[in-house]
């Protein structure tokens, strides 16, 4: 066994030990003090071994990607690879969700009391609701919003309101929307990696993006949709700074603005965007109008919501108050600040740990000797890791990060392009996802 492979195994073992510690310590805290508010820490889940209608399909997709994924990713024409990646990712997400059945796995997820579909009727007059939105965030306010509506800017809820308006009503259509759009996140990451690093690295990363354990939650929460919007914002910016049209920069700004009005925490995606600008700095210096187009696009969504009467900063201030009014004020920061990282291991898989080890070695130790495309990919992944750590230290992500951090997790997965023996690591990813979905009833 080579020394780099041995170090990879040590990194995976360290990640597994982190998860084990989070489970054992979390169970003790929850049993003794009941302050975690999760039944199977560090995940919002319940121990309930089961199989379901999605089991055969999930096993089939996993086996196919492990057996043929690396070879197909290497030889398919680029556009065919992107289409195949989306279709396979959607199949993987849907099959995992259907292990819990159609109603519990997909159709019923966004109709629970704390979810967006509960308030569709309150958006009959959208402008009036936007003007009044902040008056219902705090728990003591009249007709306070359900947790997820209060916890996000109104673009999140408006998405499902608009789906309802065009006839795509109910949890089934909402779930299908999140799966179909969420699955495009892997395509966006591939586009960005190809533009900023190399096509070869993008192809090597493709099977890991498709078969990510994050799919367990991408089929069950709106955060998959948020992740896709954020990923496309970064991808379009990557296209803009690598010599493409100004329209890509404007589109990137538009989607960055929308991202901030889907989730307050996704303002941290700006760190990934900053890395893209750093990697494309020569092109930006040659064409500073790219920044003008980016900023012009960035103002569109905030301006529209502000003119409609929604105050983002006031809403965020009230949300922080509400967060600490609820279980967020009780959950212990001292546990979650490191247990959240165990959740990150579970959504990105054991393969990502050695991938990040190699990323760190590339950036810190071998920057001058590594191929330039390796360094560029390592810097992009490092920016995503920095954004995730900032979210962690903020204290506003105590628990439930298996869904909240999906937009950051998808940018850690390209680190797996640095790994040797991809089929073995893909198998580990698939086994983890299948075990999670078959042994636990996840809350999302």
Beta strands, then each sheet from edge to edge (+ up, - down):
strand 1: 45-47
strand 2: 440-442
sheet 1: 1+ 2-
end
